[in-house]
Amino acid sequence: MIKAFVQDTCLLMIDVQDGIDVLQHWGGLNGRRNNPGAEANIKTLLTAWRVKGLPVFYTAHDSRETRSPLKLSGPGGAFKKGLEPRDGEPVFRKDVNSGFIGTNLEVALRRAGVGRLVVVGFFTNMCVATTVRMAGNMGYDTYLIDDACSCTNRVGPDGTDYDAELIHATTIANLHGEFCTALTTDNALEILAGNVERLERVQGNE
């Protein structure tokens, strides 16, 4: 059963950095990204969270690879315009896929009394998925907003080019019901407004 998003619910912003726009083409791949509306949905949720006074945490990727677009020392390390953290919203620097590895994210969440995570950001199949899997295994009540994240195409070992939308959809399908509950931005806003019963009627969960 979905419960109302209250003070123990944190919006976790995964790597909402400029470098993701470059990274999809990195390495000479024919980079194609799905869900161009992800940033707008993230901003909608971010605004709503701040209006409600609920906690917002960020991760920022600082790649170990010298030439990576996601180096905090380079232009790609900056947060996307309109999605920057405000004073008091903690940022956790990471250099691997999971937001929990090599950071004090878990400690900060526990100290803040957070037991529920609403996850958005980039990329669906990389840092988002890895963080969501760990969050679910660590006992957090985890929600992934599937239209507030996106990914790129991937090329398999046999040269097959898998479209970004396929990668995104299968990643969500793998996570939903096992590590998290997948929701849309509109779903999350309904819950945030306290309309849980109405949402469950619409979804046929009653």
N, C-alpha and C positions, 0 to 999 in steps of 0.2 A: 504493500500500500504506500502510495506517495504521501508524504507529509509536507505541511506548509514550510516554506523557506523562512526561517527566523534567524536570530542572532548567531546560532551555531552553524550557519550556512555560509561558506566562503566561495566567492567567485575566483577561480584559479585561472589566471591568464597565462597561457603557455606560449612563450617566444613570439610575441606580437611585434616583431622587429622588421626593419626595412630590408634586411638581408634575405628574407624569404623570397622576395621578388626576383632576386638575382640567383638564388640557390636553385630554382627550378630549371635553369639553363646551365648550371655549373657542370663542368666535365664534358661539355660538348653534346649533351643530350638534347633531343628535340623536346624541350620542356613544355608541358601543357598542364595547367592547373585547373582544378574544378572549383565550383562555387565561388565565383567572383564577388558574391554578396556577403562573404564571411565577415569582412571588416565592418560592414554596416550593422550586421546582426550583433557582433561583439560590442560595438559602440552602444547599441540600444540596451543590451544587458548591463553593460558597465554603468551607463547613466542611471538605469533603474536601481541597481545595487547601491549606488552612492546616494540616491534619493532616500532609500530605505535605511541608510546608515549601516549596511551590512559589510562585513569584512571583504576586502579585495586583496589578493596576493598575486605576485607576478613571478615567473621565472624568466631569466634572460640567458640565452645560449651564448657561450664563449668558446667557440670550437678550438680543439687542440691542433687543428690543421692550419698552418700559417696563412695559406691563401684563401681560407674559407670566407664567404661573405658574412658569416655570422661570427665575427670577431668583435668583441666589445670595444677594442681599440680602433676599429675602422668605422666607416660611415654606415655599414650594414648592421652594426650592433645597436643603433639607435632604435627606440620604440617608434612604431608607426604614428604618424600625426593623428591626434585626436584620441589615441589609445595609451598615452603616457601615464605612468603612475603619478599620483598626487602625494604630497607630504603625508607620511603616516602609513602609506601602503607599501609593505615590504617587498623588496625585490631579491630573489635568490638566484645567484649566479651558478650556472651549471656547465659542465663540459662533456656530459654524456646525455643520452636520451631521457632518462628519468629525472624528474624534478626532485626526487628523494635521495639520489645517490650523490654523495659528496657535498650535501647542503644541510642546513638545519631547518628545512621546511617542516619536517614532522614535529620537531620540538616547538617551533613557532605556532603551528596549528594546535597542538595540545595545550600550550600555554594560553592560547586565545579561546579555548573551549570549543573549537571547531570539530564537529563530528560528521559534517556533511559537506561535500565538495561539488561544485558545479563547474565543469571544465570546458574551456574554449581555447582556440588558438591553432598553432601550426606545428608540424604537419600531422594530419590525422593518423597516418600509419607509422609515424616515427615517434616524436617526443610526446604527442598527445596520447597515443595508444600505450606507450611504455609507462607513462605516469599514471594513467587510468588503471592499468593492470596492477601496478603496485599499490595504488590507493585502495582498490577493491580487496586485495589480499591482506592489507594492513587493517581492514575493518572499517574504513570510511564508507558512509552511505554516499555513493558516487553517481553523479549524473553527467552525461556527456551531451552537449548541445550539438547535434549533428549538422545543423546549418550555420553554425558559428565556428566551424573549423574547415579546413580543406587540405588537399595534398596534390601531388603531381603524378604524372605517369611514371611507371617503372618498367625497366627492361630486364627480362628474365635471363637466366644463364644460357638459354638457347636462342637469345636474340628477340624473343617475342616482346612486343611493346604493348604493355597493358595500360589501358586508358585510365586517366586520373579518377574518373567517376566510378569505375569498377573497383579500383584500389580503395577509394573512400567507402563505397557501399559495403564491400566485403569486410573491411576493417570494423565498421560500425556493427555489422551483423555478428562478427566474432566476439565483440565486447559486450553487446547488449544481452542482458539476462544472465551473464556470467560474472563480469567484473563491474558492470555499471547498468544504469537505466538510460537509454538513449531518448532524448526529448528534442523538440524543436524550440526555437526561440519563443514562439507564441505560447507553447506549453509552459515554458519556464516563467514567462510573464504572468500567466494565469495563476500558477502556483504562488508566485511572489505576491500577487494581489489577494491571495487567500481563497482562490476559487478552485480548490482541489476537488471538491465533490462534483462540480460542474465539469471539470476536465475529465474525471473518471467516467462520468456518464457518457460524455462524447466519445471517449475511447472504448466504451463498452466494458469497463472493468468492474462495474457494480453488478 
